[in-house]
């Protein structure tokens, strides 16, 4: 989605320009990119699995094939610049750009740079970053620019109601079991504190959501939504994991946050949460300590003065124009 946001900004400002998206064969880009009216080439690539080492056995065969495919795509398209939006899927095209001496820009979403970013950062003209702190984890000679994470359209800055009337709890499209259980544990108390509790429980919480929605008015449980901007437009306070996409959306609107960073993927979300806390935009609770009672205690600690300060800090951290900020960097490198 961040890559699509930049591509659409490029198309709006350079209708005469040519753009080619390169993604993973079998990934969601095969559906999303053509639906956006953009050209797509795919590469058979897979990432390094840190949780199940046996899944990496095929990498010695997959990676060379993917790199050769990246070269063929680059040689056919002849780009002026390549933008790698982070993650292993960018590796074939970025490697091909480096091999063919085509300038390239990287975008890193997490505070702790991923493996692909670390591998290619030294040859990048610029590395765009999402949160403060990433630059200190890259080689000193690498030029970085804090752009934020490009978002889908619709996230508009607003001033939340204080004290908050609408609470949004989200674990993302897959949900977060820990967050779901905490909400359901103290849902009657939450509904006494808020006019409405919007709860994005994910697909794994779909059955329970249906049951609870029928029993408790004021609880708006959802298994999935493709319009997070609409939910953010209603919310006054957000409880979520510390994925940088959600952080980018919440801060683009300017809402205060309670973050519960996940411990998966090398615990990269913990560093994201620390960066947002350091900016003053969030409180954070370790995953192992997050229960319904702990959620109520955190809410009790957020008085009106602190909520206003968190909202202001969130607005300062947010980059609702991140797509254009990244595009400006790409334009400078291409010219």
Secondary structure, DSSP 8 states (H G I E B T S, - for coil): -HHHHHHHHHHHH-TTS--EEEEETTSTHHHHHHHTT-EEEEE------SS-GGGGTTHHHHHHHHHHHHHHHHHHH--S-EEE-SSGGGHHHHHHHHHTT--EEEEE-SSS--HHHHHHGGG-SEEEESSTTSGGGS-TTS-EEE------TT-------SS-SEEEEE--TT--HHHHHHHHHTHHHHHHH-SEEEEE--GGGHHHHHHHHHH-TTEEEES--S-HHHHHHH-SEEEE---HHHHHHHHHHT-EEEE-----GGGHHHHHHHHHHHTTSEEE--GGG--HHHHHHHHHT--HHHHHHHHHHHHHH--TTHHHHHHHHHHHHH-
